[in-house]
């Protein structure tokens, strides 16, 4: 997806707070994950792609030139 939509994809995680476990057709459906498993997907990408989807695209979406507004205390 990152290769196909390099300027559209934004990485984020709700893990471990967003998990889904339920019975479905008599079977247990578990969509649990850990933050480590989710970040492993991000870190498996080339550095430039990580920067684009984990920083640059979010700043563009929020119409910010840099992250100072998000990081200042």
C-alpha positions as CSV (number, residue, x, y, z in Angstrom):
1,X,0.0,0.0,0.0
2,X,2.8,2.4,0.8
3,X,4.3,1.9,-2.7
4,X,0.9,2.3,-4.4
5,X,-0.3,5.3,-2.3
6,X,2.9,7.1,-1.1
7,X,1.2,10.4,-0.5
8,X,-2.1,9.1,0.9
9,X,-1.1,6.5,3.6
10,X,-0.8,7.6,7.2
11,X,0.5,5.2,9.8
12,X,-1.0,5.1,13.3
13,X,-1.9,2.6,16.0
14,X,-4.5,2.2,18.6
15,X,-2.9,-0.9,20.0
16,X,-3.2,-2.2,22.6
17,X,-6.4,-0.3,23.3
18,X,-8.3,-1.2,20.1
19,X,-8.7,-5.0,20.0
20,X,-11.7,-7.1,18.8
21,X,-12.5,-10.5,20.1
22,X,-15.9,-12.1,19.4
23,X,-17.6,-15.4,18.5
24,X,-18.4,-15.6,14.8
25,X,-20.3,-18.5,13.4
26,X,-19.4,-20.5,16.5
27,X,-15.7,-19.8,16.3
28,X,-13.5,-17.3,18.2
29,X,-12.5,-14.4,16.0
30,X,-9.6,-12.5,17.6
31,X,-8.1,-9.4,16.0
32,X,-5.7,-8.7,18.9
33,X,-2.3,-7.2,18.2
34,X,0.5,-5.6,20.1
35,X,2.2,-2.3,19.5
36,X,5.4,-4.2,18.8
37,X,3.7,-6.2,16.0
38,X,2.2,-3.1,14.5
39,X,5.4,-1.1,14.6
40,X,7.3,-4.1,13.1
41,X,5.2,-3.5,9.9
42,X,6.3,0.1,9.8
43,X,9.9,-0.6,10.5
44,X,10.0,-3.2,7.8
45,X,9.6,-0.4,5.2
46,X,12.5,1.6,3.8
47,X,13.5,4.6,5.9
48,X,12.2,7.1,3.3
49,X,8.8,5.4,3.2
50,X,8.6,5.3,7.0
51,X,9.3,9.1,7.1
52,X,6.6,9.7,4.5
53,X,3.8,7.7,6.0
54,X,4.6,8.2,9.7
55,X,5.4,11.9,9.5
56,X,5.2,13.8,6.2
57,X,1.7,12.7,5.2
58,X,0.3,13.4,8.7
59,X,1.7,16.9,8.6
60,X,0.2,17.4,5.1
61,X,-3.2,16.1,6.3
62,X,-3.1,18.6,9.2
63,X,-1.8,21.3,6.9
64,X,1.3,21.9,9.1
65,X,4.7,22.8,7.8
66,X,6.5,21.0,10.7
67,X,5.6,19.1,13.8
68,X,6.5,21.9,16.4
69,X,2.8,22.5,17.0
70,X,2.3,18.9,17.9
71,X,5.4,18.5,20.1
72,X,5.8,21.7,22.1
73,X,4.9,21.7,25.7
